[in-house]
Amino acid sequence: RSKFGNAVHTLYLHGRLKHATVNCMEPGAVSTGIFRLDRPMDWFLSRIGKIVMLNCEEGAITAIWLALSPDFQGVSGRMFADLRETRMNSLAYTVDFAAIMK
């Protein structure tokens, strides 16, 4: 749901902010320590997460790339993951975000 929400919000801002670049990105599964207070989940992720999840630096690469690369000047209303453009859920284009937020 959060990825869908980010896509809808990105499209809304893209439509409203004509002189700004607005994109969203998916960092992937990042081991952030968010479950450190949940001992069983923390134990599991500390062992398995290191194998299948990205560390925080790896999870930030796409965001840094989008923020610093001159290739994205004027590119707006898009979604990115793993250093490439990816498709948004087609339903994101049908949601009236402004109406929802009233």
Buried (B, 14 or more C-beta within 10 A) or exposed (E): EEBEEBBBBBBBBBEEEEEEBBBBBBBEEBBBEEBEEEEEEBEEBEEEBEEEBBEEEEBBBBBEBBEEEEEBEEBBBBBBBEEEEEEBEEEBEEBEBEEEEE
